[in-house]
Amino acid sequence: MIRLHHVQYGRSFRVLWLLEEIGVDRFGGLEVVEHRIGTKEMAESDLKRVSPAVRIPAIEHEGLEMCESGAIVEYLTEMHAPELGRAPGSPERAKYLQWIHFAETQASLIENLNLQMVFLRPPATPSPIVVKLQVARLKQTLRGLEAALPEDGWLLEGGFSAADIMMGFNLYAVPFFVHLDDFPKIRAYKARMEARDAYARAVEHEGPQRFYSQDFYPVPEA
């Protein structure tokens, strides 16, 4: 059985979705260890044994202990679902790797906005200048993604891949900070994700989100 250290709708959602795409039965089942972000629980749990940074996701399977969502997605894809990857020598290999890591660049901007807009508690207040800058950078990544996406289909011409799975966490979180009205291809791409059976099973596992307290976080006034 594979064990996943997880926070609801965090980066570990990528791994949860991938495992559903592969089929958890191939691992003898799935045990999800839910962690509570923003509390001392993560630091006091055995997560630190698996993840040096004490962050999710992390997996344990048959003696393997591994962290970092991009690394886990690449590893599980290569070992258990090569059809979702692009092997060395594939014409799409470079593009595949670029999108895998682009997803993490975009996720880091989301993380910074989460820190400013969600984690800060009174009397601390978010910095309007910092938030405005992070939102502008996030919008720039969305403009790049919008330009690269086809009208229909996935990031790679060869079809759905783990690069699309890496984007799943991002496109769940982005609308809390950026309206997608100006990004029609991204909206359609997100809908295609949500239509996949494995994505739906991962979302069903997650249940109603408990992290964001409002539907949208505007840039605070100076």
C-alpha positions in Angstrom: 0.0 0.0 0.0 1.3 3.5 -0.9 1.1 6.1 1.8 0.6 9.8 0.9 1.2 12.7 3.3 -1.4 15.2 2.2 -3.0 18.5 2.9 -6.4 19.1 1.3 -6.1 20.8 -2.1 -2.4 21.5 -1.5 0.4 20.5 -3.9 -0.2 16.9 -2.8 -3.4 17.0 -4.8 -1.2 16.5 -7.8 0.0 13.2 -6.4 -3.5 12.1 -5.3 -4.8 12.8 -8.8 -1.9 11.0 -10.4 -2.5 7.9 -8.2 -6.1 7.9 -9.3 -5.1 8.0 -12.9 -2.7 5.1 -12.4 -5.1 3.2 -10.3 -4.5 2.8 -6.5 -5.1 -0.9 -6.8 -1.8 -1.2 -8.6 -0.1 -0.2 -5.3 -2.2 -2.5 -3.1 -4.3 0.5 -2.0 -3.8 4.0 -0.8 -3.4 5.4 2.7 -3.8 9.1 3.0 -2.2 10.8 6.0 -4.0 14.2 6.4 -2.0 17.0 7.8 -3.2 20.3 9.2 -1.4 23.1 7.6 -0.7 26.2 9.7 -0.5 24.2 12.9 2.3 22.6 14.9 1.0 19.2 13.9 3.1 18.9 10.8 6.4 19.6 12.6 5.5 17.2 15.4 4.4 14.4 13.1 6.6 11.8 11.4 6.4 13.9 8.2 9.9 15.3 9.0 11.3 11.8 8.7 10.2 11.7 5.1 10.4 15.3 4.0 13.5 17.4 5.1 11.5 20.6 4.7 8.5 19.1 6.6 6.2 19.9 3.8 3.7 18.0 1.7 3.5 15.9 -0.4 5.6 13.0 0.6 5.1 9.3 -0.2 6.1 6.0 1.4 6.0 2.8 -0.6 7.9 -0.5 -0.2 10.9 1.2 1.5 10.8 4.3 -0.8 10.5 7.6 0.9 10.2 10.6 -1.3 9.0 14.3 -1.2 8.6 17.2 -3.6 5.5 17.1 -5.8 7.3 17.4 -9.2 9.9 14.7 -8.3 7.1 12.4 -7.1 5.0 12.9 -10.2 8.0 12.3 -12.5 9.0 9.2 -10.6 5.6 7.6 -10.3 4.9 8.3 -14.0 8.2 6.8 -15.1 7.8 3.7 -12.9 4.0 3.1 -13.2 2.5 5.1 -16.0 5.0 5.8 -18.8 2.1 6.6 -21.1 1.6 9.8 -19.0 5.2 10.9 -19.4 7.6 11.5 -22.3 10.7 9.3 -22.2 14.2 10.6 -23.0 14.5 10.8 -26.8 10.8 11.6 -27.2 10.2 14.7 -29.4 8.0 16.1 -26.7 10.5 15.4 -23.8 11.8 18.9 -23.5 8.4 20.5 -23.7 7.1 18.0 -21.1 9.8 18.8 -18.6 9.4 22.5 -19.2 5.7 22.4 -18.3 6.3 20.2 -15.3 8.6 22.8 -13.9 6.6 25.8 -15.1 3.8 24.5 -12.9 6.0 24.8 -9.9 7.0 28.4 -10.8 3.3 29.3 -10.9 2.6 27.4 -7.7 5.2 29.4 -5.8 3.3 32.6 -6.7 0.1 31.0 -5.4 1.9 30.0 -2.2 3.1 33.6 -1.7 -0.4 34.9 -2.1 -1.7 32.2 0.3 0.8 33.4 2.9 -0.2 37.1 2.5 -3.9 36.7 2.2 -4.8 33.6 4.1 -2.2 32.8 6.7 -1.7 36.3 8.1 -3.8 36.9 11.2 -4.5 40.2 12.9 -2.8 42.4 13.9 -0.6 41.5 10.9 -1.9 42.7 7.6 -0.9 41.8 4.0 1.2 44.2 2.1 -0.8 45.8 -0.8 2.4 46.3 -2.8 3.6 42.8 -2.4 0.2 41.3 -3.2 -0.2 43.5 -6.2 3.2 42.4 -7.5 2.5 38.7 -6.9 -0.9 38.9 -8.6 0.7 40.7 -11.6 3.3 37.9 -11.8 0.6 35.2 -11.5 -1.4 36.9 -14.3 1.8 36.9 -16.5 2.1 33.1 -16.1 -1.6 32.8 -17.0 -1.1 34.8 -20.1 1.8 32.5 -21.1 -0.3 29.4 -20.5 -3.3 30.9 -22.4 -1.1 31.6 -25.4 0.4 28.0 -25.3 -2.9 26.1 -24.9 -4.7 24.7 -27.9 -8.4 25.4 -28.3 -9.0 21.8 -27.3 -6.8 19.1 -25.9 -3.8 19.2 -23.5 -0.4 20.9 -23.1 1.3 18.4 -25.3 0.2 17.4 -28.8 0.7 13.8 -27.9 -2.2 14.0 -25.4 -2.9 14.1 -21.7 0.3 13.8 -19.5 1.6 14.3 -16.0 2.4 17.9 -17.0 -1.4 18.5 -17.0 -1.7 16.8 -13.7 0.9 19.2 -12.3 -1.3 22.1 -13.3 -4.3 20.6 -11.4 -3.4 22.2 -8.1 -2.7 25.5 -9.7 -5.9 25.9 -11.6 -7.9 25.0 -8.5 -6.3 27.7 -6.5 -5.7 30.5 -9.1 -9.4 31.7 -9.2 -9.2 32.7 -5.6 -6.7 35.5 -6.7 -7.3 36.1 -10.4 -10.6 36.1 -12.3 -10.4 33.8 -15.3 -12.7 35.9 -17.5 -9.9 37.0 -19.7 -8.5 33.4 -20.2 -11.1 31.4 -22.1 -8.7 28.7 -23.1 -7.6 28.2 -19.5 -11.3 28.0 -18.4 -11.9 25.3 -21.1 -8.7 23.5 -20.1 -9.7 23.5 -16.4 -13.1 22.1 -17.4 -11.4 19.3 -19.3 -9.5 18.4 -16.2 -12.6 18.4 -14.1 -14.3 16.0 -16.6 -11.7 13.3 -16.1 -12.9 10.4 -13.9 -9.7 10.2 -12.0 -9.8 14.0 -11.2 -13.4 13.6 -10.0 -12.4 10.7 -7.7 -9.6 12.9 -6.2 -12.0 15.8 -5.7 -14.5 13.4 -4.1 -11.8 12.3 -1.7 -11.0 16.0 -0.8 -14.5 17.0 0.0 -15.5 20.7 0.5 -12.4 22.8 0.8 -11.6 24.2 4.2 -8.6 26.4 3.5 -10.1 29.6 1.8 -12.6 31.5 3.8 -13.9 33.5 0.9 -14.5 33.0 -2.8 -12.1 35.7 -4.0 -9.2 37.7 -2.4 -8.8 41.1 -4.0 -5.6 43.1 -3.7 -5.9 45.0 -0.4 -6.2 48.8 -0.5 -3.1 50.7 0.3 
